[in-house]
Amino acid sequence: MSKIRKIFGLFYRYILKPFFFLFDPELVHDRVTFLGEFLGRFSLTRFLLSKIFVYKHSMLEQQILGINFPNPVGLAAGFDKDAWLARIIPSVGFGFEEVGSVTGKPCKGNEGKRLWRLKKSKGLVVYYGLKNEGAKKVADRLFKFKLRTPLGVSIAKTNDQETVSEEEGINDYIKAYLEFRNRNIGDYFTVNISCPNTFGGEPFTDPSRLDRLLLKLRETGEGDSTPFFLKLPAELPRSQIDKIIEVAKKHKIEGLICTNLAKSRDNKNIKDEVPNVGGMSGRVVGEMSDDLIAYIYQRVGKQFVIVGCGGIFSAEDAYRKIKNGASLLQLITGLIFEGPQLIGEINEGLVKLLKKDGYKNISEAVGTK
Ligand SMILES: Cc1cc2nc3c(=O)[nH]c(=O)nc-3n(C[C@H](O)[C@H](O)[C@H](O)COP(=O)(O)O)c2cc1C
């Protein structure tokens, strides 16, 4: 089957991608979502797609926090904000998906153009401003689906003036959380404290505010054993990361996602003109993500599940993050630049790399750099 993936890869790289790249990125994304949702409705299309895209191997299977991951490659938050694609995700080869970020109230996001491609830098500039249909609608949608792979739900606070105060901000996270928790949706929750494009900045990267947010979330969720992850920004000073780790430990957060989008324009990996607004993905954030994974793993080892996210375009990129300390991986930009067969290519490549290094399961390679 790897032959079919190779052929699809050529088709994507030389025909589909150049065609897609003629149009506005948000328009293409919306059309692809529409198509993906349609194909996800039927068992026949799901089956046929899985024959092309899925690569399975027992070396890639892990049980983490009681969740069975068929492979370590997940779709990162932001591509499927409103969970339209949840049914098709396993057929494209992903081992899990994170929907959202979803907020307490529906949010239209920022006005005007809000997604750009950085062709030379292999990245995107994202300025959506947490566009999403709101927690209730997304939970209603997911409630109807029977999903085959683990689902993470990324929650954030609504991007509007009303949630700028700390209290209202916390209430909004809780509102979003409860919509899912009350209907038992989600294998894990991610608290997104690092959306770069919102009113009032990123208040909950401040350790004492984060402490209060997590306290309230944990109090609200008493009795709920669903794991909680925290999504970290790419560019915080290490001293602040240390404090966030302490707060995360205090509230028994199970996982850390490294990382969200990069903000600083002072970055050697930027090779295109970039707009003044928005956060950057792909190669622009890849090294920062690698470094933060390694830093956190060296400090806390396996106390947290580390999810490596940022700039994964190949099995080698994925393996580097695993060796740095990541147990799971997430991506978006690689999917857009390389095509959906990339997921199977990464998984197949990972098995080869693991075998070469003499490992029997991917979990043995975590943190072995
Ligand atoms: C179009 C787009 C929208 C995103 N929206 C979100 C979001 O809503 N919540 C979030 O936590 N991260 C969001 N992100 C960040 C990604 O989840 C990820 O952290 C980042 O893109 C780095 O991974 P990549 O290089 O594989 O794209 C978004 C990224 C992209 C490209």
The ligand as an SDF file (V2000), in Angstrom:
LIG
                    3D

 31 33  0  0  0  0  0  0  0  0999 V2000
   -4.8160   27.5580   10.7420 C   0  0  0  0  0  0  0  0  0  0  0  0
   -4.3480   27.2990   12.1340 C   0  0  0  0  0  0  0  0  0  0  0  0
   -5.2240   27.5170   13.1950 C   0  0  0  0  0  0  0  0  0  0  0  0
   -4.7990   27.2570   14.5040 C   0  0  0  0  0  0  0  0  0  0  0  0
   -5.6890   27.4100   15.5460 N   0  0  0  0  0  0  0  0  0  0  0  0
   -5.3410   26.9730   16.7830 C   0  0  0  0  0  0  0  0  0  0  0  0
   -6.3000   26.9280   17.8300 C   0  0  0  0  0  0  0  0  0  0  0  0
   -7.4630   27.2730   17.6640 O   0  0  0  0  0  0  0  0  0  0  0  0
   -5.8880   26.4670   19.0460 N   0  0  0  0  0  0  0  0  0  0  0  0
   -4.6160   26.0300   19.2690 C   0  0  0  0  0  0  0  0  0  0  0  0
   -4.3010   25.6050   20.3810 O   0  0  0  0  0  0  0  0  0  0  0  0
   -3.6830   26.0680   18.2830 N   0  0  0  0  0  0  0  0  0  0  0  0
   -4.0270   26.5100   17.0560 C   0  0  0  0  0  0  0  0  0  0  0  0
   -3.0990   26.5120   16.0530 N   0  0  0  0  0  0  0  0  0  0  0  0
   -1.7090   26.0940   16.3420 C   0  0  0  0  0  0  0  0  0  0  0  0
   -1.4820   24.6210   15.9900 C   0  0  0  0  0  0  0  0  0  0  0  0
   -2.2820   23.7810   16.7860 O   0  0  0  0  0  0  0  0  0  0  0  0
   -0.0010   24.2470   16.1750 C   0  0  0  0  0  0  0  0  0  0  0  0
    0.3500   24.4690   17.5070 O   0  0  0  0  0  0  0  0  0  0  0  0
    0.9260   25.0410   15.2640 C   0  0  0  0  0  0  0  0  0  0  0  0
    0.3490   25.2470   13.9940 O   0  0  0  0  0  0  0  0  0  0  0  0
    2.2630   24.3390   15.0700 C   0  0  0  0  0  0  0  0  0  0  0  0
    2.1100   23.1080   14.3910 O   0  0  0  0  0  0  0  0  0  0  0  0
    2.4190   22.9640   12.8130 P   0  0  0  0  0  0  0  0  0  0  0  0
    3.7360   23.5800   12.5620 O   0  0  0  0  0  0  0  0  0  0  0  0
    2.3840   21.5020   12.5510 O   0  0  0  0  0  0  0  0  0  0  0  0
    1.3030   23.6570   12.0990 O   0  0  0  0  0  0  0  0  0  0  0  0
   -3.4830   26.8000   14.7500 C   0  0  0  0  0  0  0  0  0  0  0  0
   -2.6130   26.6300   13.6690 C   0  0  0  0  0  0  0  0  0  0  0  0
   -3.0200   26.8450   12.3830 C   0  0  0  0  0  0  0  0  0  0  0  0
   -2.0580   26.6180   11.2610 C   0  0  0  0  0  0  0  0  0  0  0  0
  1  2  1  0
  2  3  1  0
  2 30  2  0
  3  4  2  0
  4  5  1  0
  4 28  1  0
  5  6  2  0
  6  7  1  0
  6 13  1  0
  7  8  2  0
  7  9  1  0
  9 10  1  0
 10 11  2  0
 10 12  1  0
 12 13  2  0
 13 14  1  0
 14 15  1  0
 14 28  1  0
 15 16  1  0
 16 17  1  0
 16 18  1  0
 18 19  1  0
 18 20  1  0
 20 21  1  0
 20 22  1  0
 22 23  1  0
 23 24  1  0
 24 25  2  0
 24 26  1  0
 24 27  1  0
 28 29  2  0
 29 30  1  0
 30 31  1  0
M  END
$$$$
